[in-house]
Amino acid sequence: MYSAFRTSTIVIALLTTPVIADEHLKVCADPNNLPFSDSAGEGYENRIASVLADELGMKLDYVWWPQRRGVVSDALNEGVCDLIAGIGDVPGVLLTYPPYYRSTYAFVTRRDGPIIDGFDDPQLRTLRVGVQLIGQDGVNTPPATALAQRGIINNVAGYLVVGDYSQANPPARIIDAVAAGDIDVAIAWGPLAGYFAAKETPPLAVRPLPEQFDGPALPMAFDISMGLRLDEGALRLRIERAINRRKTDIDAILAEYQVPRLDRSSR
């Protein structure tokens, strides 16, 4: 009983500690990665971070770090920043809970293009299909793996998530390819698909994948949280409370950016 009382007392103290006026919240973010973040602060993770900093009474400072492998180990764990917004389950990272949204991959086509029902749709064997690849070594994303497991390979083109960093928003090239007619369907991460599909002329059709898993073990949907160092438990508690208090604002930002949702706001 003493242990439980002591733990409760510590938690209450952490949650009621007065905010220090000159506290800074250092956030690692990519300066060229809309719709998530950019150096102008126009991404939805920029805006959510701003909402949280405002709620906490903290000054928001950015550490601009291109989306590359090592951002967690080299930036977060080495203390370069306090927080990385918008990440999934990463070993060795303290994640805010519950996640502030859950999204999935999506099919993107032209408005007059094919309607795809899932990975077993026979149209995927003959259409020109674009999938996202991760890293310069072309590591497969879940959709690329799902297609390969079905032998759908020869009609598939890969688009790097990192891409040509000299261009604005390199991950958007897969959506541009649909609009240009270079491919018939793209299978892209939902937040990126929703945002850039709405900006094409004319806007493209976005259909979130109907299943959250392909088979028993290949996930297509992911919970998204804020990531902190393992020794930042007190800060995590404060951020979780801020997320809860400003949930309406956060949901409105995600809706404005056309983020497909599988959590509460999608029902």
Secondary structure, 3 states (H helix, E strand, C coil): CHHHHHHHHHHHHHHHCCCCCCCEEEEEECCEECCCEECCCCCHHHHHHHHHHHHHCCEEEEEECCCCCCHHHHHHCCCCCCEEEEECCCCCCEECCCCCEEEEEEEEECCCCCCCCCCCCHHHHCCCEEEEEECCCCEECHHHHHHHHCCCCCCEEEEECCCCCCCCCHHHHHHHHHHHCCCCEEEEEHHHHHHHHHHCCCCCEEEECCCCEECCCEECEEEEEEEECCCCHHHHHHHHHHHHHCHHHHHHHHHHCCCCCCCHHHC
